[in-house]
Amino acid sequence: MRALEIRPIVVPRSLLPSSGDFHFIREGLRVYDAIHGVPRPGLPSLRHANEILRHFRHGNAAVAGIMGQRVVGLANYYTGGRGQSEAWLHGLAVDPDVRRQHVGTHMLGFILDHMKSSGASICKLESLPEAVGFYEANGFREHDETDDVNRLMTYSF
């Protein structure tokens, strides 16, 4: 596996990302498109731009997983802030081409460390059923109060 760098990115508060982070967001769109089966003939499709940026608005932090010059993962989360013990992971996406290479595990570890250092005592997320095993292997546990699609999971610090 090539070296993985986990890089915090500035979360845009409007639909126009800052020029310094546009590359990471554009590459994040490529990852998102690859996961959802959208063809990627070169430059990523902007088909999911509003969806991804909408998810960014729910968090106060985001990271990109980078191998070489390529973004291979993207995550968005809310640390809870000062005096709040609950943090939320809103999305963690890894390019299918690099799955099973511990990219998601390293990104999740980075995020959990940041949440803990920000004062959180618990991290919550809603997982698709096919990702439950990944989160359980990384210390999360599933709760009974789930809906038909997503599974509520928590991690205690």
Contacts in CASP RR format, 6 or more apart in sequence:
PFRMAT RR
TARGET T0000
AUTHOR 0000-0000-0000
METHOD contacts of the structure
MODEL  1
MRALEIRPIVVPRSLLPSSGDFHFIREGLRVYDAIHGVPRPGLPSLRHAN
EILRHFRHGNAAVAGIMGQRVVGLANYYTGGRGQSEAWLHGLAVDPDVRR
QHVGTHMLGFILDHMKSSGASICKLESLPEAVGFYEANGFREHDETDDVN
RLMTYSF
1 67 0 8 1.000
1 98 0 8 1.000
1 101 0 8 1.000
1 102 0 8 1.000
2 67 0 8 1.000
2 68 0 8 1.000
3 67 0 8 1.000
3 68 0 8 1.000
4 65 0 8 1.000
4 66 0 8 1.000
4 67 0 8 1.000
4 72 0 8 1.000
4 102 0 8 1.000
4 103 0 8 1.000
4 106 0 8 1.000
5 65 0 8 1.000
5 66 0 8 1.000
5 67 0 8 1.000
5 68 0 8 1.000
6 63 0 8 1.000
6 64 0 8 1.000
6 65 0 8 1.000
6 66 0 8 1.000
6 106 0 8 1.000
6 107 0 8 1.000
6 110 0 8 1.000
7 24 0 8 1.000
7 63 0 8 1.000
7 64 0 8 1.000
7 65 0 8 1.000
7 66 0 8 1.000
8 61 0 8 1.000
8 62 0 8 1.000
8 63 0 8 1.000
9 21 0 8 1.000
9 24 0 8 1.000
9 25 0 8 1.000
9 62 0 8 1.000
9 63 0 8 1.000
9 64 0 8 1.000
10 17 0 8 1.000
10 18 0 8 1.000
10 20 0 8 1.000
10 21 0 8 1.000
10 62 0 8 1.000
11 56 0 8 1.000
11 57 0 8 1.000
11 59 0 8 1.000
11 60 0 8 1.000
11 61 0 8 1.000
11 62 0 8 1.000
11 76 0 8 1.000
12 18 0 8 1.000
12 21 0 8 1.000
12 25 0 8 1.000
12 53 0 8 1.000
12 56 0 8 1.000
13 57 0 8 1.000
15 49 0 8 1.000
15 50 0 8 1.000
15 53 0 8 1.000
17 25 0 8 1.000
17 53 0 8 1.000
23 71 0 8 1.000
24 64 0 8 1.000
24 66 0 8 1.000
24 71 0 8 1.000
24 74 0 8 1.000
25 52 0 8 1.000
25 53 0 8 1.000
26 43 0 8 1.000
26 44 0 8 1.000
27 44 0 8 1.000
27 64 0 8 1.000
27 70 0 8 1.000
27 71 0 8 1.000
27 74 0 8 1.000
28 44 0 8 1.000
28 52 0 8 1.000
28 64 0 8 1.000
28 71 0 8 1.000
28 73 0 8 1.000
28 74 0 8 1.000
28 93 0 8 1.000
29 44 0 8 1.000
29 45 0 8 1.000
29 46 0 8 1.000
29 47 0 8 1.000
29 48 0 8 1.000
29 49 0 8 1.000
29 52 0 8 1.000
30 40 0 8 1.000
30 43 0 8 1.000
30 44 0 8 1.000
30 45 0 8 1.000
30 71 0 8 1.000
30 95 0 8 1.000
31 71 0 8 1.000
31 72 0 8 1.000
31 73 0 8 1.000
31 74 0 8 1.000
31 93 0 8 1.000
31 94 0 8 1.000
31 95 0 8 1.000
32 48 0 8 1.000
32 51 0 8 1.000
32 52 0 8 1.000
32 74 0 8 1.000
32 93 0 8 1.000
33 39 0 8 1.000
33 40 0 8 1.000
33 44 0 8 1.000
33 45 0 8 1.000
33 47 0 8 1.000
33 48 0 8 1.000
34 40 0 8 1.000
34 95 0 8 1.000
34 96 0 8 1.000
34 97 0 8 1.000
35 93 0 8 1.000
35 94 0 8 1.000
35 95 0 8 1.000
35 96 0 8 1.000
36 48 0 8 1.000
38 45 0 8 1.000
38 47 0 8 1.000
38 48 0 8 1.000
39 45 0 8 1.000
52 74 0 8 1.000
55 76 0 8 1.000
55 90 0 8 1.000
55 91 0 8 1.000
56 62 0 8 1.000
56 76 0 8 1.000
58 76 0 8 1.000
58 78 0 8 1.000
58 88 0 8 1.000
58 90 0 8 1.000
59 76 0 8 1.000
59 77 0 8 1.000
59 78 0 8 1.000
59 88 0 8 1.000
59 90 0 8 1.000
60 77 0 8 1.000
60 78 0 8 1.000
60 79 0 8 1.000
60 80 0 8 1.000
60 81 0 8 1.000
61 76 0 8 1.000
61 77 0 8 1.000
61 78 0 8 1.000
61 79 0 8 1.000
61 111 0 8 1.000
61 114 0 8 1.000
62 74 0 8 1.000
62 75 0 8 1.000
62 76 0 8 1.000
62 77 0 8 1.000
63 74 0 8 1.000
63 75 0 8 1.000
63 107 0 8 1.000
63 110 0 8 1.000
63 111 0 8 1.000
64 71 0 8 1.000
64 73 0 8 1.000
64 74 0 8 1.000
65 71 0 8 1.000
65 72 0 8 1.000
65 73 0 8 1.000
65 74 0 8 1.000
65 103 0 8 1.000
65 107 0 8 1.000
66 72 0 8 1.000
67 98 0 8 1.000
67 103 0 8 1.000
71 95 0 8 1.000
72 94 0 8 1.000
72 95 0 8 1.000
72 97 0 8 1.000
72 98 0 8 1.000
72 103 0 8 1.000
73 92 0 8 1.000
73 93 0 8 1.000
73 94 0 8 1.000
73 95 0 8 1.000
73 103 0 8 1.000
73 104 0 8 1.000
73 107 0 8 1.000
74 92 0 8 1.000
74 93 0 8 1.000
75 89 0 8 1.000
75 91 0 8 1.000
75 92 0 8 1.000
75 93 0 8 1.000
75 107 0 8 1.000
75 108 0 8 1.000
75 111 0 8 1.000
76 89 0 8 1.000
76 90 0 8 1.000
76 91 0 8 1.000
77 87 0 8 1.000
77 88 0 8 1.000
77 89 0 8 1.000
77 90 0 8 1.000
77 91 0 8 1.000
77 111 0 8 1.000
77 114 0 8 1.000
77 115 0 8 1.000
78 87 0 8 1.000
78 88 0 8 1.000
78 90 0 8 1.000
79 87 0 8 1.000
79 114 0 8 1.000
79 115 0 8 1.000
79 118 0 8 1.000
79 119 0 8 1.000
79 120 0 8 1.000
80 86 0 8 1.000
80 87 0 8 1.000
80 88 0 8 1.000
80 115 0 8 1.000
80 118 0 8 1.000
80 119 0 8 1.000
80 120 0 8 1.000
81 118 0 8 1.000
81 119 0 8 1.000
81 120 0 8 1.000
82 118 0 8 1.000
82 119 0 8 1.000
83 119 0 8 1.000
84 119 0 8 1.000
84 120 0 8 1.000
85 119 0 8 1.000
85 120 0 8 1.000
85 121 0 8 1.000
85 122 0 8 1.000
86 120 0 8 1.000
86 121 0 8 1.000
86 122 0 8 1.000
86 124 0 8 1.000
87 115 0 8 1.000
87 118 0 8 1.000
87 120 0 8 1.000
87 122 0 8 1.000
87 123 0 8 1.000
87 124 0 8 1.000
88 123 0 8 1.000
88 124 0 8 1.000
88 125 0 8 1.000
89 108 0 8 1.000
89 111 0 8 1.000
89 123 0 8 1.000
89 124 0 8 1.000
89 125 0 8 1.000
90 125 0 8 1.000
91 125 0 8 1.000
92 104 0 8 1.000
92 107 0 8 1.000
92 108 0 8 1.000
92 111 0 8 1.000
94 103 0 8 1.000
94 104 0 8 1.000
94 107 0 8 1.000
95 103 0 8 1.000
104 134 0 8 1.000
105 138 0 8 1.000
108 138 0 8 1.000
109 138 0 8 1.000
112 123 0 8 1.000
112 155 0 8 1.000
112 157 0 8 1.000
115 123 0 8 1.000
115 157 0 8 1.000
116 157 0 8 1.000
120 157 0 8 1.000
121 156 0 8 1.000
121 157 0 8 1.000
122 154 0 8 1.000
122 155 0 8 1.000
122 156 0 8 1.000
122 157 0 8 1.000
123 140 0 8 1.000
123 154 0 8 1.000
123 155 0 8 1.000
123 157 0 8 1.000
124 152 0 8 1.000
124 153 0 8 1.000
124 154 0 8 1.000
125 135 0 8 1.000
125 140 0 8 1.000
125 152 0 8 1.000
125 153 0 8 1.000
125 154 0 8 1.000
126 150 0 8 1.000
126 151 0 8 1.000
126 152 0 8 1.000
126 153 0 8 1.000
127 135 0 8 1.000
127 140 0 8 1.000
127 142 0 8 1.000
127 150 0 8 1.000
127 151 0 8 1.000
127 153 0 8 1.000
128 149 0 8 1.000
128 150 0 8 1.000
128 151 0 8 1.000
129 149 0 8 1.000
129 151 0 8 1.000
132 142 0 8 1.000
132 151 0 8 1.000
132 153 0 8 1.000
135 153 0 8 1.000
135 155 0 8 1.000
136 142 0 8 1.000
136 153 0 8 1.000
138 155 0 8 1.000
139 155 0 8 1.000
140 153 0 8 1.000
140 154 0 8 1.000
140 155 0 8 1.000
141 153 0 8 1.000
141 154 0 8 1.000
141 155 0 8 1.000
142 151 0 8 1.000
142 152 0 8 1.000
142 153 0 8 1.000
143 151 0 8 1.000
143 152 0 8 1.000
143 153 0 8 1.000
143 154 0 8 1.000
145 152 0 8 1.000
146 152 0 8 1.000
END
